[in-house]
Amino acid sequence: MRSYIAAVTVTAVLLGGCSLDSAIGVVDPYRIDIRQGNYVDQDMLAQLRKGMSREQVRFVLGSPLVADVFRNDRWDYVYHHRSGRAAPQQRVISVFFVNDVLDRVEGDVQAADATGEGAQPLTRVRVVEVPGPARRD
């Protein structure tokens, strides 16, 4: 009789533990959004022009998150956003210099078109065309 009561008690405890998971799912705790790195948007990239100096690029985009000591001709702007409930997102923008002037931009955000209007961000666009300096006639 005692073994029967013990078996029923163990079964009740195990089944109660299984239902505890569903009870925790109902009471879901708040999860904060975590943003790390440099946020670079379409409007910021639209201001970049070939031939800009490092100081001008730093003024437009801010200080780079990664400035490689061994390759001082490249700056990387990395932005990571983890929403409380959604999947994490990451953007990487790389700015390349030749002779201390802006040559090209590669990354996850598309450059503006010729009219100056911002383009829609695409997923994983690798090369961004940067227009040359404006000619003054």
N, C-alpha and C positions, 0 to 999 in steps of 0.2 A: 504494500500500500504506500509505504514511504517512497519507494522508487517511482511509483506512478505520479505522486505529487511532485517529486523532484523533476521528472521529465516534463510535466505540464508547466512547471515554473520556468525551466530553461527554455522551453519552446515559446512561452509568452514573452520572456525577456528578449529573445532573438527576433521575434516578430515585431516587438515594440521598437527595437533598434532600427529595423528596416523602415518603419513608418516615421521615424524621427527625421530621416533625410527629407521626406516630403514636407514635413512641418517646417524645416529650416528653409526650404525653397519658397515657402509662402512669406516668411519673414526674411526678406532679402536685404542685407545691409547696404547703406549708401557707399558708392565708390567714387572717389574724386577723379577729375580729369588731370592727367599729368602731361605737361608740355615741357620739352627740353630742347635746347638748341636755338638756332637762328631761324625765325620765320621769314621766308622770302616769298612775296606774292607776285602776281602778274604785273601790278602797277610798278613795283620796284624794278623788275626786269625790263620793263618798257623804257625806263629812264637810262639804261645802259647803252653806250655807243662805243664802237671800236675806236681805239686811240685814247680813251680816258686814262688818266693816271691812276696809280694805286690809291692816292688820297681821295680822288673823286669817286672811285668804286666803293671805298670804305665809307664815304659820306652817304652814298645811296643805299648800300646793303648792310652797313654796320660792320663791326669787326668780325672776321671769320672765326668759326668755331675751331677749325683745324688749319693751321698754317705750318706746313711741313718744313722742317729745318733743312732737309736734304734736297727738296724741290721748292725753291722759293719763287717759282714762277706759277704756282697753283695755290688757290685758296678754296677751301671746301666749306660750304654752309650746310649743316645737317640740322634737320628739324624732325623731332619725334613727338607724336601725340598719341597718348593712350587714353581713350575715353573710358569712363567707368563701366560701360556696358558693351561698347562696340569693339571691333578688332583694331589693333594698333596700326597707325599710319606713319610712314616715314618719307621725307623728302630730302633729296640730296642735290645741291647745286654746286658745280665746280666752275670756278672762274680762272681762266688761263691768261697769263701775261707773256708778252715777248718784248724785250728791251724796256721793261717797266711800264708798258702801256697795254691796255686790254685788247686781247686778240679774239677770244671766243669764250662762250659759256656753254657748259654741258649740264644736263640735269633733268629733273622731273617736271619742270614748268615750261610751257611753250612761250616763245617770244611773241611780241606784238606784231601785227601785220603792218603793211606799208602805210595805212591810214592813221596809224597810231592807236587804233582801238585795241584793247586787250583781247587776246584769244582765250578760249576756254582751256583750262588746264587739262592736259592729257595724262594718262597713266604711263609712266616710265618713258617719256620722251628723252632721248639720250643727247642730242645735239641741238643747241639753240642758236639760231642765226642772230647775230648782233649787228645792227645797221652801222655803217661807217659814219664818220663825223659829217655834219651838215655843211654843205658848201655855201659860201657867202659870195655872191657875185656882185 
